[in-house]
Amino acid sequence: MSPDRPPLVSVSVVSHGQGALLLALLADVAGYCDPATLEVIVTFNIPEPAGFALPASLPFPVRVIENPAPKGFGANHNAALSAARGDYFCVLNPDVRLVGDPFTGLVAFARRTGAALLAPQVVNSRNEREDSARPFPTPLSIALKLCGKKTPDIRFDGDIAYPDWVAGMFMLFPRDAYAAIGGFDERYFLYYEDVDICARLRAAGRRVVLVRDIRVIHNAQRASHRNVKYLRWHLTSMLRFFLLHWRMGRKRSG
């Protein structure tokens, strides 16, 4: 890609000391994707272990942001957008692995559907579908989930589905749609930023699309199940979401 020619897609990846995962993801991007269409923005939210270094040469531009202090999920990706030059903005977790080029296909579906947010099918390493696209949570649905009730399967209309929300490990936005909604709400430090941005997009009359035949692999790190700090963040974000969107719903119906 010419230095003066903007990329089609800007990919934002935030590492929380996850250097090994980041290197594997960058290798996937280099191996599967057209480098002429991409740039990658890497944010180091905390320092990497001693001895870590990005590859000296990658076939696509890499921009690096090093935070002097850790930021939340939304703040990191909003800052990356300020450095991005692409027409599309992709939020991508470092623990995702590619099995092909997801970006070209998702951009094609964005143009076809006019959607404001697109996501691939997410599977685990055993090729089992993860619940990365779901109905909006409610206090009742959360209580039922805690009792072991499974999330309802997403219904596809041909090769796409229109879920309420998709999980933040892989989200591709037309840049103008992301900017128009104000990006992620930085009042969430961790958890529910993805639910919130989907709720705001849908409240604005925009579509969220899940594409059946584009897949990525994700091995979930359920930190909130193991660590009291992460559990507290999760519960705080959940309560914030319910309060904010209950108020928004009352204003729209009033």
C-alpha positions as CSV (number, residue, x, y, z in Angstrom):
1,M,0.0,0.0,0.0
2,S,1.3,3.5,-0.9
3,P,2.0,5.6,2.2
4,D,-0.3,8.3,0.8
5,R,-3.1,5.9,0.0
6,P,-5.5,5.3,2.9
7,P,-6.2,1.6,3.7
8,L,-9.7,0.1,3.3
9,V,-9.7,-1.3,6.9
10,S,-8.0,-0.1,10.0
11,V,-7.7,-2.9,12.6
12,S,-7.4,-1.9,16.2
13,V,-5.8,-4.5,18.6
14,V,-5.2,-3.8,22.3
15,S,-2.7,-5.9,24.2
16,H,-2.8,-6.3,27.9
17,G,0.6,-8.0,28.2
18,Q,-0.6,-10.5,25.6
19,G,2.5,-10.4,23.3
20,A,2.5,-14.0,22.3
21,L,-1.2,-13.9,21.3
22,L,-0.6,-10.6,19.4
23,L,2.3,-12.0,17.4
24,A,0.2,-15.0,16.4
25,L,-2.7,-12.8,15.3
26,L,-0.4,-10.5,13.3
27,A,1.1,-13.6,11.6
28,D,-2.5,-14.7,10.7
29,V,-3.3,-11.2,9.2
30,A,0.0,-11.3,7.2
31,G,-0.7,-14.8,6.0
32,Y,-4.4,-14.6,5.0
33,C,-5.1,-10.9,4.2
34,D,-4.3,-8.5,1.4
35,P,-1.8,-6.1,3.0
36,A,-2.6,-3.4,0.5
37,T,-6.0,-3.0,2.1
38,L,-5.0,-2.9,5.8
39,E,-3.3,-1.1,8.5
40,V,-3.1,-2.4,12.1
41,I,-3.1,-0.1,15.1
42,V,-1.6,-1.9,18.2
43,T,-2.2,-0.4,21.6
44,F,0.0,-1.6,24.5
45,N,-2.3,-1.0,27.4
46,I,0.4,-2.2,29.9
47,P,4.0,-3.0,29.3
48,E,4.9,-6.3,27.6
49,P,7.2,-8.8,29.2
50,A,11.0,-8.1,28.9
51,G,12.3,-9.1,25.5
52,F,9.1,-8.7,23.6
53,A,9.3,-6.9,20.2
54,L,7.0,-6.6,17.2
55,P,8.4,-8.1,14.0
56,A,10.8,-5.8,12.2
57,S,9.0,-6.2,8.9
58,L,5.3,-6.8,8.3
59,P,3.5,-6.5,4.9
60,F,1.1,-3.9,6.2
61,P,1.6,-0.6,8.1
62,V,1.6,-0.9,11.9
63,R,0.9,2.0,14.2
64,V,1.8,1.7,17.8
65,I,0.2,3.4,20.8
66,E,1.8,3.0,24.3
67,N,-0.4,4.0,27.2
68,P,1.4,5.6,30.1
69,A,-1.5,4.3,32.3
70,P,-4.1,1.6,31.5
71,K,-7.3,2.6,29.8
72,G,-10.6,0.8,29.4
73,F,-11.7,-1.2,26.4
74,G,-13.7,1.7,24.9
75,A,-11.2,4.4,25.5
76,N,-8.5,2.4,23.9
77,H,-10.4,1.7,20.7
78,N,-11.7,5.3,20.5
79,A,-8.1,6.5,20.7
80,A,-7.1,4.1,18.0
81,L,-9.8,5.6,15.7
82,S,-8.1,8.9,16.0
83,A,-5.0,7.4,14.5
84,A,-6.9,5.3,11.9
85,R,-7.1,6.2,8.2
86,G,-9.3,3.4,6.9
87,D,-12.9,3.6,5.6
88,Y,-13.7,0.7,7.9
89,F,-12.7,0.3,11.5
90,C,-12.3,-3.2,13.0
91,V,-12.1,-3.9,16.8
92,L,-10.2,-7.2,17.2
93,N,-9.0,-9.0,20.3
94,P,-5.5,-10.4,20.4
95,D,-6.8,-13.9,21.4
96,V,-8.7,-14.3,18.1
97,R,-7.2,-16.5,15.3
98,L,-8.0,-16.2,11.7
99,V,-8.7,-19.1,9.3
100,G,-9.0,-16.8,6.2
101,D,-9.4,-13.2,5.3
102,P,-12.5,-12.0,7.2
103,F,-12.2,-8.3,6.3
104,T,-12.8,-8.4,2.6
105,G,-16.0,-10.4,3.0
106,L,-17.4,-8.3,5.8
107,V,-16.8,-5.1,3.9
108,A,-18.7,-6.6,1.0
109,F,-21.6,-7.4,3.3
110,A,-21.4,-3.9,4.8
111,R,-21.8,-2.5,1.3
112,R,-24.6,-4.9,0.5
113,T,-26.7,-4.4,3.6
114,G,-25.9,-0.9,4.7
115,A,-25.2,-2.2,8.2
116,A,-23.5,-0.1,10.9
117,L,-21.8,-3.1,12.5
118,L,-20.8,-6.5,11.1
119,A,-19.3,-9.6,12.8
120,P,-18.2,-13.0,11.8
121,Q,-19.3,-16.3,13.3
122,V,-17.1,-17.0,16.3
123,V,-16.1,-20.6,17.1
124,N,-13.8,-22.2,19.6
125,S,-10.8,-24.3,18.8
126,R,-13.1,-27.4,18.5
127,N,-15.1,-25.5,15.8
128,E,-18.1,-25.1,18.2
129,R,-20.1,-21.9,17.8
130,E,-19.7,-19.5,20.7
131,D,-22.5,-17.3,21.9
132,S,-21.0,-14.2,20.5
133,A,-24.3,-12.9,19.1
134,R,-27.3,-12.7,21.4
135,P,-30.5,-11.0,22.4
136,F,-30.1,-7.9,24.6
137,P,-29.8,-9.0,28.3
138,T,-32.5,-8.4,30.8
139,P,-32.5,-9.1,34.5
140,L,-34.7,-12.1,33.8
141,S,-32.5,-13.5,31.0
142,I,-29.4,-13.1,33.3
143,A,-31.2,-14.9,36.1
144,L,-32.2,-17.7,33.8
145,K,-28.6,-18.0,32.4
146,L,-27.3,-18.3,36.0
147,C,-29.8,-21.2,36.4
148,G,-28.3,-22.9,33.4
149,K,-30.7,-21.9,30.6
150,K,-29.0,-21.7,27.2
151,T,-29.0,-18.5,25.1
152,P,-31.4,-18.9,22.2
153,D,-29.8,-19.8,18.9
154,I,-29.5,-16.9,16.4
155,R,-31.8,-17.4,13.4
156,F,-30.3,-16.7,10.0
157,D,-32.0,-15.2,7.0
158,G,-29.9,-16.9,4.3
159,D,-26.3,-16.1,5.0
160,I,-26.8,-13.3,7.5
161,A,-28.6,-12.7,10.8
162,Y,-29.7,-9.6,12.7
163,P,-28.8,-10.1,16.3
164,D,-29.4,-7.5,19.0
165,W,-25.8,-7.4,19.8
166,V,-22.4,-9.0,19.0
167,A,-19.5,-9.5,21.3
168,G,-16.5,-7.1,21.2
169,M,-13.8,-9.6,20.2
170,F,-14.5,-8.9,16.5
171,M,-16.6,-5.9,15.3
172,L,-16.3,-4.2,12.0
173,F,-17.8,-0.7,11.5
174,P,-18.0,1.6,8.6
175,R,-15.9,4.4,10.0
176,D,-18.7,7.0,9.6
177,A,-21.2,4.8,11.5
178,Y,-18.7,4.4,14.4
179,A,-18.0,8.1,14.5
180,A,-21.7,9.1,14.2
181,I,-22.6,7.1,17.3
182,G,-19.6,8.6,19.3
183,G,-17.7,5.3,19.4
184,F,-17.7,3.3,22.6
185,D,-19.1,4.8,25.8
186,E,-16.0,5.3,27.9
187,R,-18.0,5.3,31.1
188,Y,-17.7,1.5,30.9
189,F,-14.2,0.4,31.8
190,L,-14.6,-3.2,30.9
191,Y,-17.6,-5.3,29.9
192,Y,-20.9,-4.3,28.3
193,E,-19.3,-1.7,26.0
194,D,-20.2,-4.0,23.1
195,V,-23.8,-4.4,24.3
196,D,-24.1,-0.7,24.8
197,I,-22.8,0.4,21.3
198,C,-25.1,-2.1,19.7
199,A,-28.1,-0.8,21.7
200,R,-27.3,2.8,20.6
201,L,-26.9,1.8,17.0
202,R,-30.2,0.0,16.9
203,A,-31.9,2.9,18.7
204,A,-30.6,5.1,15.9
205,G,-32.2,2.8,13.4
206,R,-29.0,1.1,12.3
207,R,-28.5,-2.7,11.7
208,V,-26.1,-5.1,13.4
209,V,-25.3,-8.0,11.1
210,L,-23.8,-11.5,11.8
211,V,-22.3,-13.3,8.7
212,R,-22.7,-17.0,8.8
213,D,-20.0,-18.2,6.5
214,I,-17.1,-15.9,7.7
215,R,-15.5,-17.5,10.8
216,V,-12.8,-16.7,13.3
217,I,-11.5,-18.7,16.3
218,H,-11.7,-17.4,19.8
219,N,-10.6,-19.1,23.0
220,A,-12.5,-17.1,25.7
221,Q,-10.7,-15.9,28.8
222,R,-13.5,-15.7,31.3
223,A,-11.7,-13.5,33.8
224,S,-14.9,-12.3,35.5
225,H,-15.5,-15.9,36.6
226,R,-12.2,-16.2,38.4
227,N,-11.2,-12.8,39.8
228,V,-13.2,-10.6,42.2
229,K,-11.9,-7.4,40.6
230,Y,-13.2,-8.5,37.1
231,L,-16.4,-9.7,38.6
232,R,-17.0,-6.3,40.2
233,W,-16.3,-4.5,36.9
234,H,-18.7,-6.9,35.2
235,L,-21.5,-6.3,37.7
236,T,-20.9,-2.5,37.6
237,S,-21.1,-2.4,33.8
238,M,-24.2,-4.5,33.8
239,L,-26.0,-2.2,36.2
240,R,-24.8,0.9,34.2
241,F,-26.2,-0.6,31.0
242,F,-29.6,-1.3,32.5
243,L,-29.9,2.1,34.1
244,L,-28.8,4.0,31.0
245,H,-30.9,2.1,28.5
246,W,-33.9,2.0,30.8
247,R,-33.7,5.8,30.9
248,M,-33.2,6.0,27.1
249,G,-36.2,3.7,26.6
250,R,-38.4,6.0,28.8
251,K,-37.3,9.1,26.9
252,R,-38.1,7.5,23.5
253,S,-41.5,6.3,24.7
254,G,-42.3,9.5,26.6
